[in-house]
């Protein structure tokens, strides 16, 4: 009888061990995903410049104590990315209780005057801020309605990207009356007739070389045949 009992115990032991392991594993999963033991205690925000930490936390929408394992990183990422100043965002877990949100904000490529205010656009034409005063050091672009799909906005930004340091130094604003009607207004009342946005680097190089010449108007719309008046 003793031998039979020992045989039964030996036969049952693996099942008991397996059951114990499953129970412990189940308890661990429940603790991690179903309780606040490993809940979010800190939402760390990195990379902000114009945005505030509070704005990013509110956009992330993760309540304090939410089990870290259950946070939907893709949802948090899309919600933060919807903030206009955000260009890119990454979200990751930092165990045991921290969620890290790192943003890269859009960089100002130009400002567009609009009804006594200034719309700040990035190099793709996205308006991500509207300010009461013009920010220092950002070129002035005059277009009717700045937008990523606006041909005039894209033409003006293309011209700005092609300008030499000499032209940027003298620049007052870039005026876009149409995709092929672009001009630079320079200090001293001088004007560079640019035409369309094509051959930007060539036009910039030619216009820069002629800055020392007399004349109020430099026409580089056809850079092979330049006129000064």
Phi and psi restraints in degrees (value plus and minus 20) as a CYANA .aco file:
   2 UNK   PHI     -85.6   -45.6
   2 UNK   PSI     -62.8   -22.8
   3 UNK   PHI     -81.6   -41.6
   3 UNK   PSI     -60.4   -20.4
   4 UNK   PHI     -84.0   -44.0
   4 UNK   PSI     -60.8   -20.8
   5 UNK   PHI     -84.2   -44.2
   5 UNK   PSI     -61.7   -21.7
   6 UNK   PHI     -85.0   -45.0
   6 UNK   PSI     -59.5   -19.5
   7 UNK   PHI     -81.8   -41.8
   7 UNK   PSI     -61.7   -21.7
   8 UNK   PHI     -84.4   -44.4
   8 UNK   PSI     -60.2   -20.2
   9 UNK   PHI     -84.6   -44.6
   9 UNK   PSI     -63.7   -23.7
  10 UNK   PHI     -83.1   -43.1
  10 UNK   PSI     -58.4   -18.4
  11 UNK   PHI     -87.7   -47.7
  11 UNK   PSI     -55.6   -15.6
  12 UNK   PHI    -102.1   -62.1
  12 UNK   PSI     -40.3    -0.3
  13 UNK   PHI     -78.3   -38.3
  13 UNK   PSI     -68.4   -28.4
  14 UNK   PHI     -78.1   -38.1
  14 UNK   PSI     -57.6   -17.6
  15 UNK   PHI     -88.3   -48.3
  15 UNK   PSI     -57.8   -17.8
  16 UNK   PHI     -86.1   -46.1
  16 UNK   PSI     -62.6   -22.6
  17 UNK   PHI     -83.0   -43.0
  17 UNK   PSI     -65.4   -25.4
  18 UNK   PHI     -80.9   -40.9
  18 UNK   PSI     -61.9   -21.9
  19 UNK   PHI     -83.1   -43.1
  19 UNK   PSI     -60.0   -20.0
  20 UNK   PHI     -84.0   -44.0
  20 UNK   PSI     -61.8   -21.8
  21 UNK   PHI     -83.2   -43.2
  21 UNK   PSI     -63.4   -23.4
  22 UNK   PHI     -83.4   -43.4
  22 UNK   PSI     -59.4   -19.4
  23 UNK   PHI     -84.2   -44.2
  23 UNK   PSI     -63.2   -23.2
  24 UNK   PHI     -85.0   -45.0
  24 UNK   PSI     -62.9   -22.9
  25 UNK   PHI     -83.1   -43.1
  25 UNK   PSI     -62.7   -22.7
  26 UNK   PHI     -82.3   -42.3
  26 UNK   PSI     -60.3   -20.3
  27 UNK   PHI     -83.9   -43.9
  27 UNK   PSI     -61.0   -21.0
  28 UNK   PHI     -84.4   -44.4
  28 UNK   PSI     -63.2   -23.2
  29 UNK   PHI     -82.3   -42.3
  29 UNK   PSI     -62.1   -22.1
  30 UNK   PHI     -84.1   -44.1
  30 UNK   PSI     -61.3   -21.3
  31 UNK   PHI     -83.1   -43.1
  31 UNK   PSI     -62.1   -22.1
  32 UNK   PHI     -94.0   -54.0
  32 UNK   PSI     -62.0   -22.0
  33 UNK   PHI    -122.7   -82.7
  33 UNK   PSI     -38.5     1.5
  34 UNK   PHI    -134.9   -94.9
  34 UNK   PSI     -19.0    21.0
  35 UNK   PHI    -151.9  -111.9
  35 UNK   PSI     152.1   192.1
  36 UNK   PHI    -112.9   -72.9
  36 UNK   PSI      -9.7    30.3
  37 UNK   PHI     -77.6   -37.6
  37 UNK   PSI     -63.4   -23.4
  38 UNK   PHI    -129.8   -89.8
  38 UNK   PSI      20.6    60.6
  39 UNK   PHI    -101.9   -61.9
  39 UNK   PSI     142.1   182.1
  40 UNK   PHI     -87.4   -47.4
  40 UNK   PSI      98.5   138.5
  41 UNK   PHI    -128.1   -88.1
  41 UNK   PSI     -40.8    -0.8
  42 UNK   PHI    -164.4  -124.4
  42 UNK   PSI     108.3   148.3
  43 UNK   PHI    -128.9   -88.9
  43 UNK   PSI      82.6   122.6
  44 UNK   PHI    -109.3   -69.3
  44 UNK   PSI     107.9   147.9
  45 UNK   PHI    -131.1   -91.1
  45 UNK   PSI     108.0   148.0
  46 UNK   PHI    -143.1  -103.1
  46 UNK   PSI     128.2   168.2
  47 UNK   PHI      70.6   110.6
  47 UNK   PSI     -18.8    21.2
  48 UNK   PHI     -96.0   -56.0
  48 UNK   PSI     124.4   164.4
  49 UNK   PHI    -147.1  -107.1
  49 UNK   PSI     -81.2   -41.2
  50 UNK   PHI    -107.8   -67.8
  50 UNK   PSI     -53.2   -13.2
  51 UNK   PHI     -93.6   -53.6
  51 UNK   PSI     135.6   175.6
  52 UNK   PHI    -119.9   -79.9
  52 UNK   PSI     139.6   179.6
  53 UNK   PHI     -80.6   -40.6
  53 UNK   PSI     -57.6   -17.6
  54 UNK   PHI     -82.3   -42.3
  54 UNK   PSI     -62.7   -22.7
  55 UNK   PHI     -81.4   -41.4
  55 UNK   PSI     -61.9   -21.9
  56 UNK   PHI     -88.5   -48.5
  56 UNK   PSI     -61.9   -21.9
  57 UNK   PHI     -83.4   -43.4
  57 UNK   PSI     -61.5   -21.5
  58 UNK   PHI     -84.9   -44.9
  58 UNK   PSI     -60.3   -20.3
  59 UNK   PHI     -86.1   -46.1
  59 UNK   PSI     -56.7   -16.7
  60 UNK   PHI     -82.6   -42.6
  60 UNK   PSI     -57.9   -17.9
  61 UNK   PHI      45.4    85.4
  61 UNK   PSI      17.3    57.3
  62 UNK   PHI    -125.2   -85.2
  62 UNK   PSI      89.4   129.4
  63 UNK   PHI     -83.8   -43.8
  63 UNK   PSI     125.9   165.9
  64 UNK   PHI     -80.5   -40.5
  64 UNK   PSI     114.4   154.4
  65 UNK   PHI      73.9   113.9
  65 UNK   PSI     -27.4    12.6
  66 UNK   PHI     -80.3   -40.3
  66 UNK   PSI     108.6   148.6
  67 UNK   PHI     -71.3   -31.3
  67 UNK   PSI     105.1   145.1
  68 UNK   PHI     -77.3   -37.3
  68 UNK   PSI     -56.9   -16.9
  69 UNK   PHI     -87.0   -47.0
  69 UNK   PSI     -41.9    -1.9
  70 UNK   PHI    -116.8   -76.8
  70 UNK   PSI     -21.2    18.8
  71 UNK   PHI     -88.4   -48.4
  71 UNK   PSI     106.8   146.8
  72 UNK   PHI    -102.5   -62.5
  72 UNK   PSI      80.9   120.9
  73 UNK   PHI     -82.8   -42.8
  73 UNK   PSI     -57.4   -17.4
  74 UNK   PHI     -84.9   -44.9
  74 UNK   PSI     -59.4   -19.4
  75 UNK   PHI     -86.6   -46.6
  75 UNK   PSI     -64.9   -24.9
  76 UNK   PHI     -79.9   -39.9
  76 UNK   PSI     -62.9   -22.9
  77 UNK   PHI     -81.7   -41.7
  77 UNK   PSI     -64.6   -24.6
  78 UNK   PHI     -88.6   -48.6
  78 UNK   PSI     -55.6   -15.6
  79 UNK   PHI     -88.4   -48.4
  79 UNK   PSI     -60.5   -20.5
  80 UNK   PHI     -91.7   -51.7
  80 UNK   PSI     -57.6   -17.6
  81 UNK   PHI     -84.1   -44.1
  81 UNK   PSI     -40.6    -0.6
  82 UNK   PHI     -93.3   -53.3
  82 UNK   PSI     -33.6     6.4
  83 UNK   PHI     -87.4   -47.4
  83 UNK   PSI     107.1   147.1
  84 UNK   PHI     -72.4   -32.4
  84 UNK   PSI     -59.6   -19.6
  85 UNK   PHI     -93.0   -53.0
  85 UNK   PSI     -28.3    11.7
  86 UNK   PHI    -106.4   -66.4
  86 UNK   PSI     105.2   145.2
  87 UNK   PHI    -111.7   -71.7
  87 UNK   PSI     -70.7   -30.7
  88 UNK   PHI    -159.6  -119.6
  88 UNK   PSI     134.8   174.8
  89 UNK   PHI    -167.9  -127.9
  89 UNK   PSI     121.6   161.6
  90 UNK   PHI    -145.1  -105.1
  90 UNK   PSI     126.5   166.5
  91 UNK   PHI    -151.6  -111.6
  91 UNK   PSI     113.9   153.9
  92 UNK   PHI    -166.9  -126.9
  92 UNK   PSI     138.8   178.8
  93 UNK   PHI    -110.1   -70.1
  93 UNK   PSI     119.6   159.6
  94 UNK   PHI    -144.8  -104.8
  94 UNK   PSI      74.3   114.3
  95 UNK   PHI     -83.8   -43.8
  95 UNK   PSI     126.7   166.7
  96 UNK   PHI    -115.9   -75.9
  96 UNK   PSI     -36.2     3.8
  97 UNK   PHI    -160.9  -120.9
  97 UNK   PSI       1.2    41.2
  98 UNK   PHI    -142.6  -102.6
  98 UNK   PSI     116.5   156.5
  99 UNK   PHI    -130.2   -90.2
  99 UNK   PSI     108.0   148.0
 100 UNK   PHI    -129.0   -89.0
 100 UNK   PSI     105.3   145.3
 101 UNK   PHI    -137.9   -97.9
 101 UNK   PSI      97.4   137.4
 102 UNK   PHI    -136.3   -96.3
 102 UNK   PSI     104.2   144.2
 103 UNK   PHI    -134.9   -94.9
 103 UNK   PSI     131.4   171.4
 104 UNK   PHI    -138.1   -98.1
 104 UNK   PSI      97.3   137.3
 105 UNK   PHI    -104.4   -64.4
 105 UNK   PSI     137.6   177.6
 106 UNK   PHI     -88.0   -48.0
 106 UNK   PSI     126.1   166.1
 107 UNK   PHI    -120.2   -80.2
 107 UNK   PSI     119.2   159.2
 108 UNK   PHI     -91.5   -51.5
 108 UNK   PSI     104.0   144.0
 109 UNK   PHI    -121.2   -81.2
 109 UNK   PSI     -48.2    -8.2
 110 UNK   PHI    -184.9  -144.9
 110 UNK   PSI     142.8   182.8
 111 UNK   PHI    -141.5  -101.5
 111 UNK   PSI     121.2   161.2
 112 UNK   PHI    -137.7   -97.7
 112 UNK   PSI     100.1   140.1
 113 UNK   PHI     -85.3   -45.3
 113 UNK   PSI     113.7   153.7
 114 UNK   PHI    -167.9  -127.9
 114 UNK   PSI      87.0   127.0
 115 UNK   PHI      28.7    68.7
 115 UNK   PSI      40.0    80.0
 116 UNK   PHI      47.6    87.6
 116 UNK   PSI     -10.8    29.2
 117 UNK   PHI    -148.1  -108.1
 117 UNK   PSI     156.2   196.2
 118 UNK   PHI    -150.2  -110.2
 118 UNK   PSI      98.8   138.8
 119 UNK   PHI    -106.9   -66.9
 119 UNK   PSI     105.7   145.7
 120 UNK   PHI    -116.1   -76.1
 120 UNK   PSI     106.6   146.6
 121 UNK   PHI    -139.7   -99.7
 121 UNK   PSI     130.9   170.9
 122 UNK   PHI    -110.4   -70.4
 122 UNK   PSI    -194.6  -154.6
 123 UNK   PHI     -91.5   -51.5
 123 UNK   PSI     -25.2    14.8
 124 UNK   PHI    -120.6   -80.6
 124 UNK   PSI     -21.1    18.9
 125 UNK   PHI      69.9   109.9
 125 UNK   PSI     -11.6    28.4
 126 UNK   PHI     -99.7   -59.7
 126 UNK   PSI     106.0   146.0
 127 UNK   PHI    -101.3   -61.3
 127 UNK   PSI      97.1   137.1
 128 UNK   PHI    -140.5  -100.5
 128 UNK   PSI     -25.5    14.5
 129 UNK   PHI    -171.2  -131.2
 129 UNK   PSI     131.1   171.1
 130 UNK   PHI    -149.7  -109.7
 130 UNK   PSI     102.2   142.2
 131 UNK   PHI    -139.3   -99.3
 131 UNK   PSI     134.5   174.5
 132 UNK   PHI     -97.5   -57.5
 132 UNK   PSI     -46.5    -6.5
 133 UNK   PHI    -145.2  -105.2
 133 UNK   PSI     130.0   170.0
 134 UNK   PHI     -90.1   -50.1
 134 UNK   PSI     108.4   148.4
 135 UNK   PHI     -90.3   -50.3
 135 UNK   PSI     121.1   161.1
 136 UNK   PHI     -88.4   -48.4
 136 UNK   PSI     123.2   163.2
 137 UNK   PHI      60.6   100.6
 137 UNK   PSI     -15.0    25.0
 138 UNK   PHI    -128.6   -88.6
 138 UNK   PSI     108.0   148.0
 139 UNK   PHI     -80.4   -40.4
 139 UNK   PSI     129.1   169.1
 140 UNK   PHI    -115.2   -75.2
 140 UNK   PSI     105.7   145.7
 141 UNK   PHI    -140.6  -100.6
 141 UNK   PSI     107.3   147.3
 142 UNK   PHI    -128.4   -88.4
 142 UNK   PSI      84.6   124.6
 143 UNK   PHI    -154.4  -114.4
 143 UNK   PSI     142.6   182.6
 144 UNK   PHI     -91.7   -51.7
 144 UNK   PSI     -71.8   -31.8
 145 UNK   PHI    -157.8  -117.8
 145 UNK   PSI      72.8   112.8
 146 UNK   PHI     -84.1   -44.1
 146 UNK   PSI     113.4   153.4
 147 UNK   PHI    -188.4  -148.4
 147 UNK   PSI     135.4   175.4
 148 UNK   PHI     -81.5   -41.5
 148 UNK   PSI     -50.3   -10.3
 149 UNK   PHI    -119.8   -79.8
 149 UNK   PSI      -6.9    33.1
 150 UNK   PHI    -111.4   -71.4
 150 UNK   PSI     103.2   143.2
 151 UNK   PHI     -82.8   -42.8
 151 UNK   PSI     -57.9   -17.9
 152 UNK   PHI     -87.9   -47.9
 152 UNK   PSI     -59.5   -19.5
 153 UNK   PHI     -81.8   -41.8
 153 UNK   PSI     -66.9   -26.9
 154 UNK   PHI     -84.4   -44.4
 154 UNK   PSI     -57.8   -17.8
 155 UNK   PHI     -85.5   -45.5
 155 UNK   PSI     -64.3   -24.3
 156 UNK   PHI     -83.8   -43.8
 156 UNK   PSI     -61.2   -21.2
 157 UNK   PHI     -86.7   -46.7
 157 UNK   PSI     -55.3   -15.3
 158 UNK   PHI     -83.6   -43.6
 158 UNK   PSI     -60.8   -20.8
 159 UNK   PHI     -84.6   -44.6
 159 UNK   PSI     -66.5   -26.5
 160 UNK   PHI     -77.9   -37.9
 160 UNK   PSI     -59.8   -19.8
 161 UNK   PHI     -87.3   -47.3
 161 UNK   PSI     -43.7    -3.7
 162 UNK   PHI    -110.1   -70.1
 162 UNK   PSI     -32.4     7.6
 163 UNK   PHI     -84.8   -44.8
 163 UNK   PSI     123.8   163.8
 164 UNK   PHI    -101.0   -61.0
 164 UNK   PSI     142.7   182.7
 165 UNK   PHI     -76.5   -36.5
 165 UNK   PSI     -55.1   -15.1
 166 UNK   PHI     -83.8   -43.8
 166 UNK   PSI     -63.6   -23.6
 167 UNK   PHI     -88.1   -48.1
 167 UNK   PSI     -59.9   -19.9
 168 UNK   PHI     -82.3   -42.3
 168 UNK   PSI     -55.1   -15.1
 169 UNK   PHI     -84.4   -44.4
 169 UNK   PSI     -55.5   -15.5
 170 UNK   PHI    -113.6   -73.6
 170 UNK   PSI     -29.4    10.6
 171 UNK   PHI     -88.2   -48.2
 171 UNK   PSI     113.1   153.1
 172 UNK   PHI    -117.5   -77.5
 172 UNK   PSI     -72.6   -32.6
 173 UNK   PHI    -182.6  -142.6
 173 UNK   PSI     146.3   186.3
 174 UNK   PHI    -130.6   -90.6
 174 UNK   PSI     102.5   142.5
 175 UNK   PHI    -127.9   -87.9
 175 UNK   PSI     103.5   143.5
 176 UNK   PHI    -136.7   -96.7
 176 UNK   PSI      82.0   122.0
 177 UNK   PHI    -108.6   -68.6
 177 UNK   PSI     -30.6     9.4
 178 UNK   PHI    -199.8  -159.8
 178 UNK   PSI     142.6   182.6
 179 UNK   PHI     -75.1   -35.1
 179 UNK   PSI     -46.0    -6.0
 180 UNK   PHI    -133.4   -93.4
 180 UNK   PSI      -3.7    36.3
 181 UNK   PHI    -149.1  -109.1
 181 UNK   PSI      48.9    88.9
 182 UNK   PHI    -131.4   -91.4
 182 UNK   PSI     119.8   159.8
 183 UNK   PHI    -163.6  -123.6
 183 UNK   PSI     132.4   172.4
 184 UNK   PHI    -124.4   -84.4
 184 UNK   PSI     111.5   151.5
 185 UNK   PHI    -123.6   -83.6
 185 UNK   PSI     106.6   146.6
 186 UNK   PHI    -130.1   -90.1
 186 UNK   PSI     147.1   187.1
 187 UNK   PHI     -82.2   -42.2
 187 UNK   PSI     131.6   171.6
 188 UNK   PHI      61.3   101.3
 188 UNK   PSI      -8.7    31.3
 189 UNK   PHI      57.6    97.6
 189 UNK   PSI      -5.7    34.3
 190 UNK   PHI    -107.3   -67.3
 190 UNK   PSI     135.0   175.0
 191 UNK   PHI    -153.6  -113.6
 191 UNK   PSI     118.6   158.6
 192 UNK   PHI    -131.0   -91.0
 192 UNK   PSI      95.3   135.3
 193 UNK   PHI    -100.1   -60.1
 193 UNK   PSI      94.9   134.9
 194 UNK   PHI    -117.1   -77.1
 194 UNK   PSI     -50.9   -10.9
 195 UNK   PHI      59.6    99.6
 195 UNK   PSI    -148.1  -108.1
 196 UNK   PHI    -112.7   -72.7
 196 UNK   PSI    -197.8  -157.8
 197 UNK   PHI    -105.4   -65.4
 197 UNK   PSI     -19.5    20.5
 198 UNK   PHI     -93.3   -53.3
 198 UNK   PSI     139.7   179.7
 199 UNK   PHI      32.4    72.4
 199 UNK   PSI      20.0    60.0
 200 UNK   PHI     -77.3   -37.3
 200 UNK   PSI     -67.0   -27.0
 201 UNK   PHI     -86.0   -46.0
 201 UNK   PSI     -59.2   -19.2
 202 UNK   PHI     -85.0   -45.0
 202 UNK   PSI     -66.3   -26.3
 203 UNK   PHI     -81.6   -41.6
 203 UNK   PSI     -61.5   -21.5
 204 UNK   PHI     -84.3   -44.3
 204 UNK   PSI     -61.8   -21.8
 205 UNK   PHI     -85.3   -45.3
 205 UNK   PSI     -62.8   -22.8
 206 UNK   PHI     -87.3   -47.3
 206 UNK   PSI     -66.0   -26.0
 207 UNK   PHI     -81.6   -41.6
 207 UNK   PSI     -60.0   -20.0
 208 UNK   PHI     -83.4   -43.4
 208 UNK   PSI     -59.0   -19.0
 209 UNK   PHI     -87.7   -47.7
 209 UNK   PSI     -42.4    -2.4
 210 UNK   PHI    -119.4   -79.4
 210 UNK   PSI     -18.4    21.6
 211 UNK   PHI     -81.7   -41.7
 211 UNK   PSI     -47.9    -7.9
 212 UNK   PHI    -100.5   -60.5
 212 UNK   PSI     -28.6    11.4
 213 UNK   PHI    -101.5   -61.5
 213 UNK   PSI     135.0   175.0
 214 UNK   PHI     -95.9   -55.9
 214 UNK   PSI     132.0   172.0
 215 UNK   PHI     110.4   150.4
 215 UNK   PSI     121.3   161.3
 216 UNK   PHI    -107.4   -67.4
 216 UNK   PSI     -39.7     0.3
 217 UNK   PHI    -149.7  -109.7
 217 UNK   PSI     106.9   146.9
 218 UNK   PHI    -136.0   -96.0
 218 UNK   PSI      97.9   137.9
 219 UNK   PHI    -123.9   -83.9
 219 UNK   PSI      86.9   126.9
 220 UNK   PHI    -132.6   -92.6
 220 UNK   PSI       0.0    40.0
 221 UNK   PHI     -80.6   -40.6
 221 UNK   PSI     -50.2   -10.2
 222 UNK   PHI    -141.7  -101.7
 222 UNK   PSI      70.5   110.5
 223 UNK   PHI     -82.2   -42.2
 223 UNK   PSI     -35.3     4.7
 224 UNK   PHI     -96.9   -56.9
 224 UNK   PSI     -42.4    -2.4
 225 UNK   PHI    -151.7  -111.7
 225 UNK   PSI      66.3   106.3
 226 UNK   PHI    -110.1   -70.1
 226 UNK   PSI     122.3   162.3
 227 UNK   PHI    -145.0  -105.0
 227 UNK   PSI     128.0   168.0
 228 UNK   PHI    -148.2  -108.2
 228 UNK   PSI     109.9   149.9
